[in-house]
Amino acid sequence: MGMSASQARFLSLTARIHDIEYQAQTLENAKLSLTNDSNMAYDEYCEGLNATTYKMKVVSGGEVDKVNVTFAALLASGNQPYHPMYILTDSVTNDIYLPEQVVNAINGKIPENLETFLQLVGTSYVYSGEGLNAAEARQKLASDGYADYWTAVYYQLAGYTDNDGKVYNGHGMISVSNYSANDTEWIEHKIERGEAILNVMEATESSVGNKKVNIFAERNMATDTNLSMETDDLTVIKAQAEYENKMDNIDQKDKQLDLQLSKLENERNALKTEYDTVKELIKKNIERSYKTFNA
């Protein structure tokens, strides 16, 4: 191989070796990124294993069962015999959370009398879709035992003066969408972030004329014997499946990167051998040329 050809091949080998080293570094960075992905997947897995949800006791057919706590479930509890009556209030304004159907039905304003409120609640929310008129809905609320809860809610909203002349101020209202009302995460986030306060009816202590008024007081979900925090089995199963799937994908990618690195290393070793050979050849050519010019 002549001097010029050797020089050209030497430069070509040098460029290719540098290119391989750059590719190898890029692949090593990709492997490091996979390590980070693996750590993130593990953290998400641990979070899933620790997932809990609020549960509430319900009595159905004489048997005690548990359901996930949602805003809708809390309201339904107040409509059932032997179940606590709950309301949810804003921690700052003390406004009462109400279903959007009720807020829309009363047009965001407290009716002047209880009867109108009960009729609107019955037709728009409790018996929505049954085609009952106002009088039928109100009568059905009473016969089904739902009227007591909504009567209590009405007086919390409207305020009242009891027979002893003590004035109880009313509260504003906050609309809760149907989606949020049935979402377990919505109510958990509201309470855990301190945005909402759970209240339960503790006694019937005051009366307006001949109407008894239920008194609600703040209740800690952690100490309410009707409520409990339990492991969310569905979330745990989902977390395990997702973790295994992610780790399998990461393992496959890692193997592919190792294979590419191995190919690059083999090519680099072969090129390095040729590189050393050409380098030695160039060195000898230079030495011969030097001797020729100094002869």
C-alpha positions in Angstrom: 0.0 0.0 0.0 1.4 3.4 -1.0 1.9 6.4 1.2 -1.2 8.3 -0.1 -3.4 5.2 0.1 -2.2 4.4 3.6 -2.9 8.0 4.7 -6.4 7.9 3.2 -7.2 4.5 4.8 -5.7 5.8 8.2 -8.0 8.8 8.1 -11.0 6.7 7.2 -10.3 4.2 10.0 -9.8 7.1 12.5 -13.2 8.6 11.5 -15.0 5.3 11.7 -13.6 4.5 15.1 -14.6 7.9 16.5 -18.1 7.4 15.0 -18.4 4.0 16.7 -17.2 5.4 20.0 -19.9 8.2 19.7 -22.6 5.6 18.9 -21.5 3.5 21.9 -21.7 6.5 24.2 -25.2 7.2 22.9 -26.2 3.6 23.6 -24.7 3.8 27.1 -26.7 6.9 27.8 -29.8 5.1 26.6 -29.1 2.3 29.0 -28.7 4.8 31.8 -32.1 6.2 30.8 -33.6 2.7 31.1 -32.2 2.6 34.7 -34.1 5.8 35.4 -37.2 4.3 33.8 -36.9 1.2 35.9 -36.6 3.3 39.1 -39.7 5.3 38.1 -41.6 2.1 37.4 -40.7 0.8 40.8 -41.8 4.0 42.6 -45.1 3.9 40.7 -45.5 0.2 41.7 -44.9 0.9 45.4 -47.4 3.8 45.2 -49.9 1.4 43.7 -49.3 -1.2 46.4 -50.0 1.5 49.0 -53.2 2.6 47.3 -56.1 2.9 49.7 -59.7 4.0 49.4 -62.4 5.1 51.8 -65.1 2.5 52.4 -68.6 3.0 53.9 -70.8 0.5 55.6 -74.2 0.0 54.1 -77.1 -2.2 55.2 -78.9 -4.0 52.4 -81.4 -6.8 52.9 -80.4 -7.1 56.5 -76.8 -7.6 55.7 -73.9 -5.2 56.2 -71.7 -4.5 53.1 -69.1 -1.9 52.2 -69.1 0.4 49.2 -66.5 3.0 48.0 -67.1 6.4 49.5 -68.2 8.9 46.9 -70.2 12.1 47.2 -73.2 10.4 45.8 -72.8 7.5 48.3 -72.7 9.9 51.2 -75.9 11.6 50.1 -77.5 8.2 49.5 -76.6 7.2 53.1 -78.8 9.9 54.5 -81.7 8.5 52.6 -81.5 5.0 54.2 -82.7 3.9 57.7 -80.0 3.2 60.2 -77.4 5.1 58.1 -75.7 8.3 59.2 -76.7 11.6 57.5 -73.7 13.4 55.9 -73.1 16.7 54.3 -69.9 18.0 52.8 -69.0 21.7 53.3 -66.2 23.9 51.9 -63.4 24.4 54.5 -63.1 28.1 53.7 -66.6 29.4 52.8 -68.6 26.7 54.7 -70.8 26.4 51.6 -72.6 23.1 51.2 -71.8 20.8 48.3 -74.9 19.8 46.4 -75.6 17.7 43.3 -75.6 19.8 40.1 -79.2 18.5 39.4 -80.4 20.2 42.6 -78.5 23.4 42.1 -79.8 23.7 38.6 -83.3 22.9 39.7 -83.4 25.7 42.3 -81.5 28.0 39.9 -78.8 28.5 42.6 -81.2 30.2 45.0 -82.7 28.8 48.2 -86.5 28.4 47.8 -88.6 30.4 50.3 -90.3 27.3 51.7 -89.3 23.8 52.5 -92.1 22.2 50.4 -90.9 23.8 47.2 -87.3 22.6 47.9 -88.4 19.0 48.6 -90.5 19.0 45.4 -87.5 20.2 43.3 -85.1 17.8 44.9 -87.5 14.9 44.3 -88.2 15.6 40.7 -84.7 16.7 39.7 -82.5 14.3 41.7 -83.9 11.6 43.9 -86.6 10.5 41.4 -85.2 12.0 38.2 -86.4 10.2 35.2 -89.5 8.7 36.9 -91.8 11.4 35.5 -93.3 12.3 38.9 -95.0 15.7 39.3 -94.0 18.0 42.2 -96.7 16.7 44.6 -96.0 13.1 43.8 -92.2 13.5 44.3 -92.7 15.3 47.6 -95.1 12.6 48.9 -92.7 9.8 47.7 -89.8 11.5 49.5 -91.8 11.3 52.8 -93.0 7.8 52.3 -89.6 6.5 51.3 -87.9 8.1 54.3 -85.8 10.5 52.2 -87.5 13.7 53.4 -85.7 13.9 56.8 -82.3 14.2 55.2 -83.3 16.8 52.6 -85.3 18.7 55.2 -82.1 19.0 57.3 -80.1 20.1 54.2 -82.7 22.8 53.5 -82.4 24.4 56.9 -78.6 24.3 56.7 -78.9 26.2 53.5 -81.7 28.6 54.4 -80.9 29.2 58.0 -83.6 29.5 60.7 -84.6 30.9 64.1 -85.5 28.3 66.6 -88.2 28.4 69.2 -85.9 30.0 71.7 -85.1 32.9 69.3 -81.6 31.7 68.5 -80.6 32.6 64.9 -78.8 30.0 62.8 -77.3 31.5 59.6 -77.7 29.7 56.3 -74.9 28.5 54.0 -74.2 29.0 50.3 -74.0 26.1 47.9 -71.4 24.5 45.6 -72.5 22.5 42.6 -70.9 19.0 42.2 -71.0 17.5 38.7 -72.5 14.0 38.2 -69.0 12.8 37.2 -67.3 14.1 40.3 -70.2 12.9 42.5 -69.4 9.3 41.5 -65.6 9.6 41.5 -63.8 8.2 44.5 -60.7 10.3 43.9 -62.7 13.5 43.8 -63.9 13.3 47.4 -60.6 11.8 48.7 -58.6 14.7 47.3 -61.1 17.2 48.6 -60.9 15.9 52.1 -57.2 15.0 52.2 -56.1 18.4 50.9 -58.3 20.1 53.5 -60.6 21.7 50.9 -63.8 20.1 52.2 -65.1 19.0 55.6 -67.3 16.0 56.4 -70.2 16.7 58.6 -72.6 14.3 60.1 -76.0 14.7 61.8 -75.5 14.2 65.5 -78.7 15.3 67.1 -82.1 16.9 66.6 -81.9 19.7 69.1 -83.7 22.6 67.7 -87.2 23.2 66.2 -88.8 25.8 64.0 -92.5 25.9 65.0 -93.4 22.2 65.0 -90.5 21.2 62.7 -87.5 19.6 64.3 -84.1 20.6 62.8 -81.2 18.2 62.5 -77.9 19.6 63.8 -74.8 18.7 61.7 -71.3 18.7 63.2 -67.8 18.3 61.7 -66.7 14.7 61.6 -63.2 13.3 61.0 -63.3 10.5 58.5 -60.5 8.7 60.3 -62.7 8.4 63.5 -66.1 7.8 61.9 -66.9 4.1 62.7 -69.1 3.9 59.6 -66.1 4.8 57.4 -62.8 3.0 57.0 -59.6 3.2 54.9 -58.9 0.0 53.1 -56.4 -1.3 50.6 -57.7 -0.8 47.0 -57.3 -4.4 45.7 -58.1 -3.4 42.1 -55.5 -0.7 42.1 -52.9 -3.1 43.6 -53.6 -5.7 40.8 -53.4 -3.0 38.2 -50.1 -1.7 39.6 -48.6 -5.2 39.6 -49.6 -5.8 35.9 -48.4 -2.4 34.8 -45.0 -2.9 36.6 -44.5 -6.3 35.1 -45.3 -5.0 31.6 -43.0 -2.0 32.0 -40.1 -4.1 33.3 -40.5 -6.5 30.5 -40.3 -3.7 28.0 -37.3 -2.2 29.7 -35.6 -5.6 29.8 -36.2 -6.1 26.1 -34.8 -2.7 25.2 -31.8 -3.3 27.5 -31.0 -6.6 25.6 -31.3 -4.8 22.3 -28.9 -2.1 23.4 -26.4 -4.7 24.7 -26.6 -6.5 21.4 -25.9 -3.2 19.5 -23.0 -2.4 21.9 -21.5 -5.8 21.3 -21.7 -5.4 17.6 -20.0 -2.0 17.8 -17.3 -3.3 20.1 -16.5 -6.2 17.7 -16.3 -3.7 14.8 -14.2 -1.4 16.8 -11.7 -4.1 17.8 -11.4 -5.2 14.1 -10.9 -1.6 13.0 -8.4 -1.0 15.8 -6.3 -3.9 14.6 -6.3 -2.6 11.1 -5.7 0.9 12.5 -2.6 -0.2 14.3 -1.4 -2.1 11.1 -1.9 0.9 8.9 -0.3 3.2 11.4 2.8 1.0 11.6 2.9 0.8 7.8 2.8 4.6 7.5 5.6 4.8 10.1 7.8 2.5 8.1 7.0 4.4 4.8 8.1 7.6 6.5 11.3 6.0 7.8 12.1 4.7 4.3 11.5 8.1 2.8 13.6 9.8 5.4 16.5 7.4 4.7 16.2 8.0 0.9 16.4 11.8 1.3 19.3 11.5 3.6 21.3 9.1 1.5 
